[in-house]
Amino acid sequence: MKLGLIALATLFATPAIAAPEIYSVEPNHTFPRFEYSHFGYSTQIHRFNKTSGTIVFDRAAKTGSVDITIDAKSVDTGYALFNEHIQGEDFFDTAKYPTITYQSTAVKFDGDKPVAVEGKLTVKGVTKPVTLTITSFQAMPHPIAKKDAIGANAVAKIKRTEFNAGKYAPHVGDDVTLTIALEALKQ
């Protein structure tokens, strides 16, 4: 009997273990951008307007996962004719490949904050490993949505020729900087 009471007391004294939390990408505040050199004249910056996905975050266990889908047809260059051009076969080929995906393989933490996401980026049916460096991260209740939320900014560099989108390289820069501003609400 005494042993049973000790076991029961130990059970209630053990701190609760946090479970992974699932967040849905908030599409009105999530915009992947990409930038490249245009003949050395300027750095062009464009974005995608439609992104969806799920983030799993477990601060206590220092684990997580990222599963993102970008609608490649939502590319926004600021000019409708160029949007069509960049969706063509030489670049995104959205008729054959309407989405771009990123799936994590590992999330790296420094203390209780994620600092990098290792994963696989798929563009035009080509999948390559890409590490996103997280430059800022926030987890807190959203003041308007009244739900727990997370937000991050991340950056990575890729070569567009590695994804069969290298038309006009090297004059139009092969090096592309991806910058992702992401917010997600707890499900």
C-alpha positions as CSV (number, residue, x, y, z in Angstrom):
1,M,0.0,0.0,0.0
2,K,2.8,2.4,0.9
3,L,4.6,1.6,-2.3
4,G,1.4,2.3,-4.3
5,L,1.0,5.7,-2.6
6,I,4.6,6.6,-3.4
7,A,4.2,5.6,-7.0
8,L,1.0,7.7,-7.2
9,A,2.6,10.7,-5.6
10,T,5.6,10.4,-8.0
11,L,3.2,10.3,-11.0
12,F,1.6,13.6,-9.9
13,A,4.9,15.2,-9.0
14,T,6.4,14.5,-12.5
15,P,6.3,17.7,-14.6
16,A,4.0,17.5,-17.6
17,I,5.8,16.8,-20.9
18,A,4.9,19.2,-23.7
19,A,3.5,17.7,-26.8
20,P,4.2,18.7,-30.3
21,E,2.0,21.6,-31.4
22,I,0.6,21.8,-35.0
23,Y,0.4,25.1,-36.8
24,S,-1.2,26.0,-40.1
25,V,0.5,28.5,-42.4
26,E,-1.3,31.9,-42.2
27,P,-1.5,32.7,-46.0
28,N,-2.1,36.5,-45.5
29,H,1.3,36.9,-43.8
30,T,3.4,34.3,-45.5
31,F,5.4,35.3,-48.6
32,P,8.3,33.4,-50.0
33,R,10.5,35.8,-52.0
34,F,13.4,35.3,-54.4
35,E,16.0,37.6,-55.7
36,Y,18.7,37.5,-58.4
37,S,21.0,39.7,-60.4
38,H,19.5,41.1,-63.6
39,F,22.5,41.4,-66.0
40,G,24.4,43.0,-63.1
41,Y,22.2,46.1,-63.5
42,S,20.0,45.5,-60.5
43,T,18.8,42.9,-58.0
44,Q,15.3,41.8,-58.9
45,I,13.0,40.8,-56.0
46,H,9.8,38.8,-56.6
47,R,7.4,36.9,-54.4
48,F,4.7,34.2,-54.4
49,N,1.3,35.2,-53.2
50,K,-0.1,31.7,-52.2
51,T,1.5,29.5,-49.7
52,S,0.0,26.7,-47.6
53,G,1.4,24.2,-45.2
54,T,1.9,22.8,-41.7
55,I,4.6,23.4,-39.0
56,V,5.0,21.1,-36.1
57,F,6.9,22.6,-33.1
58,D,7.9,21.0,-29.9
59,R,9.9,23.5,-27.9
60,A,10.5,21.1,-24.9
61,A,11.8,18.3,-27.1
62,K,13.6,20.7,-29.4
63,T,12.0,19.1,-32.5
64,G,9.9,20.2,-35.3
65,S,9.0,19.8,-38.9
66,V,8.0,22.0,-41.9
67,D,5.9,21.0,-44.8
68,I,5.2,23.9,-47.2
69,T,3.5,24.1,-50.6
70,I,3.9,27.2,-52.8
71,D,1.5,27.8,-55.7
72,A,4.1,28.6,-58.4
73,K,1.3,30.2,-60.5
74,S,1.0,32.9,-57.8
75,V,4.4,34.3,-58.7
76,D,4.2,38.1,-58.5
77,T,6.9,40.2,-60.4
78,G,4.8,43.3,-60.3
79,Y,4.1,43.0,-64.1
80,A,1.5,40.6,-65.5
81,L,3.3,39.9,-68.8
82,F,6.5,39.0,-66.9
83,N,4.5,36.8,-64.5
84,E,3.5,34.8,-67.6
85,H,7.0,34.7,-68.9
86,I,8.5,33.4,-65.7
87,Q,5.8,30.7,-65.5
88,G,7.0,29.4,-68.9
89,E,9.1,26.3,-69.6
90,D,12.4,28.1,-69.3
91,F,11.8,29.0,-65.7
92,F,9.0,27.6,-63.4
93,D,7.1,25.7,-66.1
94,T,3.9,26.0,-64.1
95,A,1.8,24.1,-66.7
96,K,3.8,20.9,-65.8
97,Y,4.8,21.8,-62.2
98,P,2.2,24.0,-60.6
99,T,3.7,23.8,-57.1
100,I,7.0,24.2,-55.3
101,T,7.4,22.2,-52.1
102,Y,9.7,22.2,-49.1
103,Q,9.8,19.3,-46.6
104,S,12.1,19.4,-43.6
105,T,14.3,16.6,-42.6
106,A,15.6,18.2,-39.4
107,V,15.2,21.3,-37.3
108,K,18.2,22.7,-35.5
109,F,17.8,24.5,-32.2
110,D,19.9,26.9,-30.1
111,G,18.4,26.7,-26.7
112,D,14.7,26.7,-27.1
113,K,14.6,28.6,-30.5
114,P,15.0,27.0,-33.9
115,V,17.9,28.4,-35.9
116,A,17.9,26.3,-39.1
117,V,15.7,23.9,-41.0
118,E,17.3,21.3,-43.2
119,G,15.1,19.9,-45.9
120,K,14.3,19.1,-49.5
121,L,13.2,21.8,-51.9
122,T,11.4,20.6,-55.1
123,V,11.2,23.0,-58.1
124,K,10.2,21.7,-61.6
125,G,10.3,18.1,-60.4
126,V,13.9,18.4,-59.2
127,T,14.6,17.9,-55.5
128,K,17.7,19.2,-53.8
129,P,18.7,19.6,-50.1
130,V,18.4,23.2,-48.9
131,T,19.0,24.6,-45.4
132,L,17.0,27.5,-44.3
133,T,18.8,29.7,-41.8
134,I,16.2,31.2,-39.4
135,T,17.1,34.9,-38.8
136,S,14.2,35.6,-36.4
137,F,11.6,33.5,-34.6
138,Q,8.7,34.3,-32.3
139,A,6.2,32.1,-30.5
140,M,3.4,33.8,-28.5
141,P,-0.3,34.3,-28.4
142,H,-1.5,36.2,-31.5
143,P,-3.1,39.5,-30.2
144,I,-5.8,39.6,-32.9
145,A,-6.5,35.9,-33.7
146,K,-6.5,35.0,-30.0
147,K,-4.6,31.8,-30.7
148,D,-1.0,30.7,-30.2
149,A,1.1,31.6,-33.2
150,I,4.6,31.3,-34.5
151,G,6.5,33.5,-36.9
152,A,9.9,33.3,-38.6
153,N,12.1,34.8,-41.2
154,A,14.5,32.5,-43.0
155,V,17.0,32.7,-45.8
156,A,18.8,30.3,-48.2
157,K,20.8,30.4,-51.3
158,I,20.3,28.2,-54.3
159,K,21.4,28.0,-57.9
160,R,18.6,28.0,-60.4
161,T,20.5,25.9,-62.9
162,E,20.4,23.0,-60.4
163,F,16.6,23.2,-60.8
164,N,16.5,23.3,-64.6
165,A,15.5,27.0,-64.6
166,G,18.8,28.4,-65.8
167,K,17.8,30.3,-68.9
168,Y,20.1,33.3,-69.6
169,A,22.6,32.3,-66.9
170,P,25.1,33.6,-66.1
171,H,23.9,37.0,-67.4
172,V,20.7,36.7,-65.4
173,G,22.2,35.5,-62.1
174,D,22.3,31.8,-61.4
175,D,22.6,32.6,-57.6
176,V,19.2,33.1,-56.1
177,T,18.5,34.2,-52.5
178,L,15.3,32.8,-51.1
179,T,13.8,34.8,-48.2
180,I,10.7,33.5,-46.5
181,A,8.5,35.5,-44.1
182,L,6.2,33.0,-42.4
183,E,3.4,33.2,-39.8
184,A,1.3,30.2,-38.6
185,L,-1.6,29.7,-36.2
186,K,-2.0,26.8,-33.9
187,Q,-4.6,24.4,-35.1
